[in-house]
Structures are given as C-alpha cells and as structure tokens.
C-alpha cells in the first residue's frame, strides 16, 4: 500500500485513534466503506461484541433500513505476511452456530441481546442479505477462500431452520487489503470503471439541464453481459450491494429476469424496469440506417445491477432480441450525482433523515449550530458519496441526534429499535423535534449518549487487552451496557432523574442546556460523574430487559423504581449533583 495521506490506512489510523479499538477497527472500517455508515462510535458501541468469550464473532451488526446483517471476524497484523491465518476464517463456522442456532440462554451475556436481535430480524423479514466477513490487513489467499466456502454452506444450513431463511442471500467474503482498497476507491469515487466504451443503439433521446444531461435509449443485452464479464462488480460501484444472485422461486425477481430473457426475449423490453447508469461523458452520433453510435467514458450502473447480473448468468449469451431500456446520466456536480445514486437505486432506499432536510425546524437548528464550537449539524442533509470517509469528527450525525432526543424525552425503545421512524413518522418526529428544541439542548442530550457509548467502548477495549484487569464493578457496567438498548435506557433514566440532580422543577425537558456554550466533546466530560453514578446503580435496571433487550413494558415497570432510588440517595450524592447543576441551566 502507498503511504498516501488519503489512503484507507490513514482513515483506519484515525478510526483506531477515535474509537481506541486497535484490532476491531479494521472491521468497522469495512462496514463504514461498504455501507456508507456515518456515526461510527454508535455503530461500534452497538456491534463490537467484546470480551474473550465472543464465540469467534468480533462484530455483529444489524441494519434494518439497509436490510442487512453482518457477522465478522477481525484480524490485524503488525507485520507483513503472505496471507492471513485460515483458521480464523474457519472460526466463523463456530460464530454462525452460536449466533443462529444455539439456545439463547447458553450464549454469553455480551452476545445474547445481539443474537436475539439478529434472529428476530431474520424471522420478521427485516434482513435480506447476510454478510459473513473475515476482515484483515493482509493479501487474500486460496486457503481462506476455501474455508469461507464451507462457512457459507454452514450459514445456509443454519438458516433453513428459519421461516424466511431460504430467501436470504449469503455472502461469505474475505476482506483483505485488496478488497478494502477497492471499497475505499468506491467510497471516494462513484465511477471506478473509467474506460472508453462504444455501442450502437437504434435511436435515442437526449435531455439537458444546466447541471446534468442524459441519453435515454435501448441497448442490446449482449453488450451489458460483455461489460459485466469484463468489469464484474466494479460496474456497480455506485450500488451498495451489486448483483445478489438468483434462486429458482417465483418470489425471486432475479430468477424472473432470467426466465423472461430465455423464454420471452422479445418481451423483455416491456417487462423490465430498465437501467440507470452514471457516466463521466458521452457522445451520441448522428442517425444512420444502422442506428446511432454511442460512445461513453466511464460507467457505473446505479439502478439495474440485478438486471445486468441476471442477463450475464443465463448460461448462454443473451439472444439478439433481448433489448434493455437504459438511460445514461452525466453531471459534474457532486450533489446531483449523489442524489441520482440515492433516488434511482431501488436497493438504496431514501434515507429516513432525508425526508426532513428541508423542514423549518432543521433549517433553524442548522443556523443555531453555526454558533456551537466544534460542532457540525447536518439536520438530514448529506453530501456526496465520499462523505463516509471525509466526514468531520465534529459532525453530529442526524440519526444519532434523533436517537438521543427520543431517549431523553421518554422513548428509549424507539431510540434503540426504530431510529428511522424518528424521521419518517410525522407523529414521532414532532414529539422530539419541536419549536422548543434548540441546538444547545441537542448538545445536552447528544453528549450524554456519546459519553455512555465512549464508556462502553473503553471498557470493551480494556477487557480485550486483559479480562483480569477489569474490576468487578467494571465487569458489571460492561455487562449492563452490552445489553441491547442499554445506552438509550440509561439516557432515559438520567433524564427522568434530572429534577433530583439539578434540584429544580423542570416543566419541559427541552429547556435543559449547559450554561456555557460548550462543544459536544466538552459537554460529554461534564456528564462523566453523572454517568459514573448511574452505572454504579445499574443493577437496579435489570428488570428493564427481557432476553437482554429493552421493551416498552419492561422499561415502564422498572424505571420508576430506579428514579425512587436516586431520590432516596440524593443527600449522599449531593456533592456530585451540586457540582453538575452549577453547569446546567433551565431556560424558559
């Protein structure tokens, strides 16, 4: 690898430093680059399994919006080697068995809630693809590839016990230096196939705007098949998941594409939705008796990966009569390119926060945040495709802001389990983003969640280095924080205790903020003694969990008792409360 400051290794070094996770950071980097994830601290806190008894699973990640699940084993070598040890790839067989099939009661506490969430998402159809990764910083090898074939087979057998298991695509992949470099390039550039290409089309319509131009036409399926044969998945660099394969069932769309191409080739054009492709440039020739010559430079298929992949896996070349509708789009403006990717790619649903990017409340909050030191707030807005690796460390990701507000204002279950609905549901959105919501109040809530997540990551790292170094109290804190939704539950109970903590009546929690206009990072430090205190009593919240996950019913039963405990102990903890309250104000 080149020692280029923009190289993925530099991004990895930053991620390691920010999260203090020297070994697992490489797995988080792969997640970030592959799926364009934003708040990596929250992702790390939710997905790093922690502890020596992780059952060969370092990362267990579920994203219901993307409909994906990731099981990963990570390995970071400090010295150059020919390849990564194949036995660690084989360990993923063990991980699959524990996560998908073993009795939940037999799983270690750090895995119970995560495995339960993973299984529930499979059963409910909220996971469509499972990625099983062996992530490392060494070259790929045939030995690892062979082990991963067995892993994929193991996963397929394990999923047969689930009602929707046969409809899930499984990808057991080695993510070594070559693959990470490719993911990095894809995140940096939307179009990575930059060659000049040429085809002949029957005719075309060209439409132009100030910021983009497009050619709408028809291409022969053979041409698409040839492109896929030459460039493979690089052809889908703007698509998060590329070609997903096909299964012989009526419900599988890709199998339907192949059936139409083979049995009704003359009807393919009217049955298929067509393809949208980004290009660097194009040149449309004049009309002739043989049609028109179309030259393009660079291509990335944004919508149509399934069509292209299916046509390329027929077993025989597509018939000359298989024609495909297509539009080629070019633009030099990154914001336009980003929206073309998001709005045209059926696999990349419009991100929930995008629904509110022009909301008046978000517009006001963005202006208010311009006065907050070391803080950048997007308010639903997102930039280009490279944002995942260029994002400022001072950015407050929209999703995490919404989750912190939801938890602080009384709904930790929605914060944990329905982060998209905070933005898409009108009723939920208006509960947490109101005319009283200010940038300084967001810093108040967001910094509390960040402090809790930072604490969990620090304890996880300490345990990974030397499990024996953890005190009994620290083990208890980590056990609590490892349960699904624990961070949001802790935000909620602290919010419920605020009158006791600050010693004042609070008519509306939105009026809470720090007296000084502090940065989110400094605000997190202010929360440290309060989080310490609440964690020391976290065993009082055990009843808030069912199968190591929070639920509305269990939370409502347990939290009042916890608040009562804090009230009864306020004299003992008055020095801590008093010091904190000096830095807090209740406006309005």
C-alpha positions in Angstrom: 0.0 0.0 0.0 1.2 3.5 -0.8 1.8 5.9 2.1 -0.6 8.4 0.8 -2.4 10.5 3.4 -5.7 9.9 1.6 -5.2 6.1 1.6 -7.5 3.8 3.6 -4.7 3.1 6.0 -4.8 6.7 7.2 -8.6 6.5 7.6 -8.1 3.3 9.6 -5.5 5.0 11.8 -7.9 7.9 12.5 -10.7 5.4 13.3 -8.4 3.5 15.7 -7.5 6.7 17.5 -11.0 8.0 17.7 -12.5 4.7 19.0 -9.5 3.3 20.8 -10.0 -0.1 19.1 -6.7 -1.2 17.6 -7.9 -4.6 16.4 -11.5 -4.4 15.5 -11.3 -1.0 13.9 -10.5 -2.7 10.6 -13.8 -4.5 10.6 -15.6 -1.2 11.4 -13.7 0.5 8.5 -15.0 -2.2 6.1 -18.6 -1.6 7.4 -18.2 2.1 7.0 -16.9 1.9 3.5 -19.2 -0.8 2.2 -22.4 0.6 3.6 -21.6 4.4 3.9 -22.2 4.4 7.6 -21.8 7.7 9.5 -21.7 7.6 13.3 -19.0 5.0 13.8 -18.9 5.4 17.6 -22.6 4.4 17.8 -22.0 1.6 15.3 -19.0 0.4 17.3 -20.9 0.5 20.6 -23.8 -1.5 19.1 -21.8 -4.0 17.1 -18.5 -4.8 18.8 -19.1 -8.0 20.9 -16.4 -7.5 23.4 -14.8 -9.9 25.8 -12.7 -13.1 25.4 -15.8 -15.3 25.2 -17.1 -13.7 21.9 -17.7 -17.2 20.3 -15.4 -16.2 17.4 -17.5 -13.2 16.5 -15.9 -9.8 16.8 -18.7 -7.8 15.1 -22.4 -8.5 14.9 -24.2 -5.8 13.1 -27.9 -5.4 12.0 -29.2 -2.5 9.9 -32.9 -2.9 9.3 -33.1 0.0 7.0 -30.5 -1.5 4.6 -31.9 -4.9 5.4 -28.5 -6.4 6.1 -26.8 -8.4 8.8 -23.0 -8.7 9.2 -21.1 -11.3 11.2 -17.3 -10.5 11.2 -14.1 -11.9 12.5 -11.3 -9.3 12.5 -7.5 -9.8 12.4 -4.8 -7.1 12.3 -1.2 -8.0 11.7 1.5 -5.6 12.7 4.0 -7.3 10.4 3.8 -8.2 6.7 2.7 -11.7 5.9 1.8 -13.6 2.7 -1.7 -14.2 4.0 -4.0 -14.1 7.0 -4.3 -17.3 9.1 -7.0 -19.5 7.5 -8.1 -21.0 10.9 -9.6 -17.6 11.8 -11.8 -17.8 8.7 -12.8 -21.3 9.8 -13.8 -19.9 13.2 -16.7 -18.2 11.6 -18.4 -21.6 11.4 -18.4 -21.5 15.2 -19.8 -18.0 15.2 -22.7 -18.9 13.0 -23.6 -21.9 15.1 -23.8 -19.8 18.3 -25.5 -16.8 16.7 -28.1 -18.6 14.6 -28.8 -21.9 16.3 -27.7 -22.3 19.9 -30.2 -21.7 22.8 -30.0 -18.0 23.7 -29.7 -18.9 27.3 -26.4 -20.6 26.6 -24.9 -17.5 24.9 -22.6 -15.2 26.9 -24.3 -12.0 28.1 -22.4 -9.9 25.6 -24.0 -11.8 22.7 -27.5 -12.7 24.0 -29.2 -9.4 23.1 -27.4 -9.0 19.8 -28.1 -12.6 18.7 -31.7 -12.3 19.7 -32.0 -9.1 17.6 -30.3 -10.8 14.7 -32.6 -13.8 14.8 -35.7 -11.6 15.2 -34.8 -9.5 12.1 -34.4 -12.7 10.1 -37.8 -14.1 11.2 -39.6 -10.7 10.5 -38.0 -10.5 7.1 -36.0 -7.4 8.0 -32.7 -9.0 6.9 -32.4 -9.8 3.2 -28.6 -10.2 3.0 -26.2 -11.7 5.5 -22.5 -10.8 5.1 -20.0 -13.1 6.8 -16.7 -11.4 6.7 -13.1 -12.3 7.6 -11.5 -8.8 7.7 -7.8 -8.3 7.9 -4.9 -6.2 6.5 -3.1 -8.9 4.5 -3.4 -10.3 1.0 -6.2 -12.7 0.2 -5.5 -16.4 -0.2 -7.0 -19.5 -1.7 -6.9 -21.3 1.7 -9.1 -18.6 3.2 -11.4 -18.7 0.2 -11.8 -22.4 0.6 -12.6 -22.1 4.3 -15.2 -19.4 3.5 -17.0 -21.7 1.1 -17.6 -24.0 4.0 -18.7 -21.1 6.1 -21.2 -20.0 3.5 -22.6 -23.6 3.4 -22.8 -23.7 7.2 -24.8 -20.5 7.2 -27.1 -21.8 4.5 -27.9 -24.9 6.6 -28.3 -22.8 9.7 -30.9 -20.5 8.0 -33.0 -23.5 6.9 -34.5 -23.5 10.4 -35.9 -20.0 9.9 -39.2 -19.4 8.1 -37.6 -16.8 5.8 -34.1 -18.3 5.7 -34.3 -19.6 2.2 -35.0 -16.0 0.9 -31.8 -14.6 2.4 -28.7 -14.1 0.3 -25.5 -15.1 2.0 -22.1 -13.6 1.2 -19.1 -15.2 2.9 -16.2 -12.9 1.9 -12.6 -12.3 2.7 -12.0 -8.6 3.1 -8.2 -8.1 2.8 -6.1 -5.3 1.6 -7.2 -5.5 -2.0 -10.9 -5.6 -1.1 -10.6 -2.7 1.4 -8.7 -0.7 -1.2 -11.5 -1.3 -3.7 -14.1 -0.3 -1.1 -12.1 2.8 -0.4 -12.0 3.8 -4.1 -15.7 3.1 -4.4 -16.4 5.4 -1.5 -14.1 8.1 -2.9 -15.3 7.9 -6.5 -18.8 7.0 -7.7 -17.5 5.8 -11.1 -14.4 3.5 -10.9 -14.7 2.0 -14.4 -13.3 4.9 -16.5 -12.6 3.2 -19.8 -14.0 4.5 -23.1 -16.8 2.2 -24.3 -18.9 2.1 -27.5 -22.1 0.5 -28.7 -24.8 1.0 -31.4 -28.3 2.0 -30.4 -31.5 2.1 -32.6 -32.2 5.7 -31.6 -32.0 7.9 -28.5 -33.5 11.0 -26.8 -31.1 13.5 -25.3 -32.4 15.7 -22.4 -30.2 18.5 -21.0 -30.3 20.7 -17.9 -27.9 23.3 -16.5 -26.5 20.7 -14.1 -26.9 17.4 -15.9 -27.6 15.8 -19.3 -29.0 12.4 -20.2 -29.4 10.0 -23.1 -32.4 7.7 -23.0 -32.1 4.7 -25.3 -32.1 0.9 -25.8 -29.1 -1.4 -25.6 -28.6 -5.0 -26.6 -28.4 -7.4 -23.6 -25.2 -8.9 -25.1 -23.4 -5.6 -24.6 -24.4 -5.5 -21.0 -23.3 -9.1 -20.5 -19.9 -8.3 -22.1 -19.4 -5.4 -19.8 -20.2 -7.5 -16.7 -17.9 -10.2 -18.0 -15.0 -7.7 -18.3 -15.5 -5.5 -15.2 -17.6 -7.6 -12.8 -18.9 -5.9 -9.7 -16.8 -2.7 -10.5 -19.6 -2.0 -12.9 -21.8 -1.4 -9.8 -19.5 0.9 -7.8 -22.4 3.3 -7.0 -24.6 0.4 -5.8 -24.2 -0.7 -2.2 -24.9 -4.4 -2.8 -24.3 -5.1 -6.5 -25.8 -8.3 -8.0 -27.4 -10.5 -5.4 -27.8 -13.7 -7.4 -30.9 -15.7 -8.1 -32.9 -18.6 -6.7 -35.4 -20.8 -8.5 -38.5 -19.4 -6.9 -41.4 -17.3 -8.2 -40.7 -14.7 -5.5 -37.1 -14.2 -6.6 -37.0 -11.2 -9.0 -33.6 -12.1 -10.5 -34.8 -15.5 -11.4 -37.8 -13.9 -13.1 -35.4 -11.7 -15.2 -33.6 -14.8 -16.4 -36.8 -16.7 -17.2 -38.1 -13.8 -19.3 -34.8 -13.4 -21.1 -34.7 -17.1 -22.0 -38.4 -17.8 -22.7 -39.8 -14.4 -23.9 -36.8 -12.5 -25.2 -39.0 -10.3 -27.5 -41.0 -9.0 -24.5 -38.0 -8.3 -22.2 -38.0 -4.6 -23.0 -41.6 -4.0 -21.9 -41.4 -6.3 -18.8 -38.2 -4.8 -17.4 -37.9 -1.5 -15.5 -34.7 -0.6 -17.2 -31.3 0.6 -16.1 -29.9 3.9 -14.9 -26.1 4.4 -15.3 -23.8 7.3 -14.4 -21.1 8.1 -16.9 -18.2 10.6 -17.0 -19.1 11.7 -20.5 -20.9 10.5 -23.6 -21.1 11.3 -27.3 -24.2 10.5 -29.4 -23.5 10.1 -33.1 -25.9 11.1 -36.0 -28.8 8.9 -37.1 -28.0 6.4 -39.9 -29.7 3.4 -41.4 -27.8 1.2 -38.9 -28.9 3.3 -35.9 -26.7 5.7 -33.9 -23.2 5.2 -32.5 -23.0 5.9 -28.7 -19.6 6.5 -27.1 -19.4 6.7 -23.3 -16.5 7.3 -21.0 -16.8 5.6 -17.6 -19.8 3.8 -16.3 -21.5 2.9 -13.0 -24.9 1.2 -13.0 -26.9 2.9 -10.3 -30.2 1.0 -10.8 -30.1 -2.2 -12.7 -27.4 -4.4 -11.1 -29.9 -7.2 -10.8 -30.9 -6.9 -14.5 -27.3 -6.8 -15.6 -26.1 -9.7 -13.4 -29.1 -11.9 -14.3 -28.5 -11.4 -18.0 -24.9 -12.3 -17.6 -25.6 -15.5 -15.8 -28.1 -17.2 -18.2 -25.6 -19.9 -19.0 -25.8 -18.9 -22.7 -25.3 -15.5 -24.3 -28.5 -13.4 -24.4 -30.5 -13.6 -27.6 -30.1 -10.7 -30.0 -33.8 -9.9 -29.5 -33.3 -9.2 -25.8 -33.3 -5.4 -25.6 -32.9 -3.3 -22.4 -34.2 0.2 -21.8 -31.4 2.4 -20.3 -30.6 6.0 -19.6 -27.1 7.4 -19.2 -26.7 10.4 -17.0 -23.7 12.7 -16.6 -23.1 15.6 -14.2 -20.1 17.4 -12.9 -21.9 18.4 -9.7 -21.3 16.0 -6.8 -24.6 16.9 -5.1 -26.5 15.9 -8.3 -24.5 12.7 -8.6 -25.2 11.8 -5.0 -29.0 12.3 -5.5 -29.0 10.3 -8.7 -27.5 7.4 -6.7 -29.9 7.7 -3.8 -33.1 8.4 -5.7 -32.6 5.9 -8.6 -31.2 3.0 -6.7 -34.0 0.8 -5.6 -31.7 -1.1 -3.2 -30.6 2.2 -1.6 -33.8 3.5 -0.1 -34.2 7.2 0.5 -32.5 7.6 3.9 -35.1 8.4 6.5 -33.4 11.7 7.6 -33.6 13.0 4.1 -37.4 13.4 4.5 -36.7 16.3 6.9 -33.7 18.0 5.3 -35.9 21.0 4.2 -38.0 21.1 7.4 -38.2 24.5 9.0 -37.0 23.2 12.4 -34.0 21.6 10.8 -33.2 24.8 8.9 -33.3 26.7 12.2 -31.2 24.2 14.0 -28.5 24.2 11.3 -28.2 28.0 11.8 -28.1 27.7 15.6 -25.3 25.1 15.3 -23.2 27.5 13.4 -22.7 29.2 16.8 -21.8 26.0 18.7 -18.0 25.5 18.9 -16.5 22.4 17.3 -19.9 21.1 16.1 -21.4 20.5 12.7 -25.0 19.5 12.3 -26.5 18.1 9.1 -30.1 18.1 10.0 -31.0 15.5 7.5 -28.7 16.8 4.7 -26.0 14.7 3.3 -23.2 15.4 0.9 -21.7 13.2 -1.8 -20.8 9.6 -1.8 -17.4 10.1 -0.2 -18.9 11.6 3.0 -18.5 8.4 4.9 -14.7 8.8 4.9 -14.4 12.6 4.7 -16.9 13.4 7.4 -15.6 15.8 10.0 -15.0 14.4 13.5 -17.2 17.3 14.7 -20.2 16.1 12.8 -23.3 15.2 14.8 -25.0 12.5 12.7 -28.7 13.1 12.1 -29.8 9.6 13.2 -27.8 9.7 16.5 -29.2 13.2 17.3 -32.7 11.8 16.8 -32.0 8.8 19.0 -30.5 10.9 21.8 -33.6 13.2 21.8 -36.0 10.3 21.7 -34.3 8.5 24.6 -34.0 11.7 26.7 -37.6 12.6 26.1 -39.1 9.4 27.2 -38.9 6.7 24.4 -35.7 4.7 24.7 -37.3 1.7 22.8 -37.9 3.9 19.7 -34.4 5.3 20.0 -32.9 1.8 20.0 -35.2 -0.1 17.7 -36.9 2.5 15.3 -34.3 5.1 14.5 -35.7 5.6 11.0 -39.2 6.2 12.3 -38.0 9.2 14.3 -37.6 10.9 10.9 -40.2 9.3 8.7 -43.2 9.2 11.1 -44.8 12.6 11.4 -46.1 11.9 14.9 -42.8 10.6 16.2 -40.8 13.3 14.6 -43.0 16.1 16.0 -42.6 14.6 19.5 -38.9 15.1 19.6 -38.2 17.9 17.2 -40.3 20.8 18.3 -40.2 24.6 18.3 -38.6 24.3 21.8 -35.8 22.1 20.5 -32.6 24.1 20.3 -29.0 23.4 19.2 -27.8 23.7 22.8 -30.4 21.3 24.0 -29.3 18.8 21.3 -25.7 19.1 22.6 -27.0 18.4 26.1 -28.7 15.2 25.0 -26.3 14.1 22.3 -23.2 14.5 24.6 -24.9 12.3 27.2 -25.3 9.4 24.7 -21.8 9.9 23.4 -20.4 9.7 27.0 -22.2 6.4 27.6 -21.1 4.9 24.3 -17.5 6.1 24.9 -17.6 4.4 28.3 -18.7 1.1 26.8 -16.0 1.1 24.2 -13.3 1.9 26.8 -14.5 -1.0 28.9 -14.6 -3.3 25.9 -11.1 -2.4 24.9 -9.8 -2.9 28.5 -11.4 -6.3 28.6 -10.0 -7.3 25.3 -6.5 -6.4 26.4 -6.7 -8.2 29.7 -10.0 -9.5 31.1 -8.5 -9.9 34.5 -7.7 -6.2 34.6 -11.4 -5.3 34.9 -12.7 -4.7 38.4 -15.9 -6.4 39.5 -17.7 -3.1 39.1 -16.4 -2.6 35.6 -17.5 -6.1 34.6 -21.0 -5.3 35.9 -21.0 -2.0 34.0 -19.9 -3.7 30.8 -22.4 -6.4 31.2 -25.2 -3.8 31.6 -24.0 -1.7 28.6 -23.7 -4.8 26.4 -27.4 -5.4 26.6 -29.4 -4.2 23.6 -30.8 -0.7 24.2 -28.9 -0.2 27.4 -27.3 3.1 26.3 -30.7 4.6 25.4 -32.3 3.3 28.6 -29.5 5.0 30.7 -30.1 8.3 28.8 -33.8 7.9 29.7 -33.4 7.2 33.4 -30.9 10.1 33.7 -33.5 12.4 32.1 -36.1 11.1 34.5 -33.8 12.0 37.4 -32.9 15.5 36.3 -35.1 17.3 38.8 -33.3 15.4 41.6 -29.9 16.0 40.0 -30.3 19.8 39.4 -32.5 20.4 42.3 -35.0 22.4 40.3 -38.5 21.9 38.9 -38.4 21.3 35.2 -41.7 21.9 33.3 -40.2 21.0 29.9 -37.0 19.0 29.5 -36.4 20.8 26.2 -35.4 23.8 28.4 -32.3 22.0 29.7 -28.9 23.0 28.4 -25.4 23.7 29.7 -24.8 27.3 30.9 -21.8 27.8 28.8 -22.0 27.3 25.0 -19.7 24.3 25.1 -18.7 21.8 22.3 -20.3 18.3 22.3 -16.9 16.9 23.3 -16.6 19.2 26.4 -20.2 18.5 27.2 -19.5 14.8 27.4 -16.9 15.4 30.0 -19.4 17.3 32.1 -21.7 14.2 32.1 -18.9 11.8 33.3 -19.6 11.9 37.1 -23.4 11.5 36.5 -22.8 8.5 34.2 -20.4 7.0 36.8 -23.0 7.4 39.5 -25.9 5.9 37.4 -23.8 3.0 36.2 -23.0 2.2 39.8 -26.7 1.6 40.4 -27.4 0.0 37.0 -28.2 -3.4 38.6 -31.4 -1.7 39.7 -32.4 -1.7 36.0 -32.0 -5.5 35.3 -35.8 -5.9 35.2 -35.9 -3.4 32.2 -34.6 -6.2 30.0 -36.3 -9.2 28.5 -33.9 -11.6 26.8 -31.2 -8.9 27.2 -33.2 -6.3 25.2 -35.3 -3.4 26.4 -39.1 -3.3 25.7 -41.7 -0.7 26.4 -43.4 -2.9 29.0 -40.3 -3.8 31.0 -38.9 -0.3 30.9 -42.1 1.3 32.3 -42.2 -1.2 35.1 -38.5 -0.8 36.2 -37.7 2.9 35.7 -40.0 4.4 38.4 -38.3 2.3 41.0 -34.8 3.4 39.8 -35.9 7.1 40.0 -37.1 6.4 43.5 -33.7 5.0 44.5 -31.9 8.1 43.1 -34.3 10.4 45.0 -33.7 8.4 48.2 -29.9 8.7 47.8 -29.8 12.4 46.8 -28.3 13.6 50.2 -25.5 11.1 49.9 -24.7 12.2 46.3 -25.4 15.9 46.8 -21.8 17.0 46.1 -21.9 15.3 42.7 -25.3 16.7 41.9 -24.4 20.1 43.1 -21.3 20.3 41.0 -23.1 19.2 37.9 -26.1 21.6 38.5 -23.7 24.5 38.6 -23.1 23.9 34.9 -26.7 23.4 33.9 -29.5 26.0 33.3 -33.2 25.6 32.8 -34.4 28.2 30.2 -37.9 29.5 29.6 
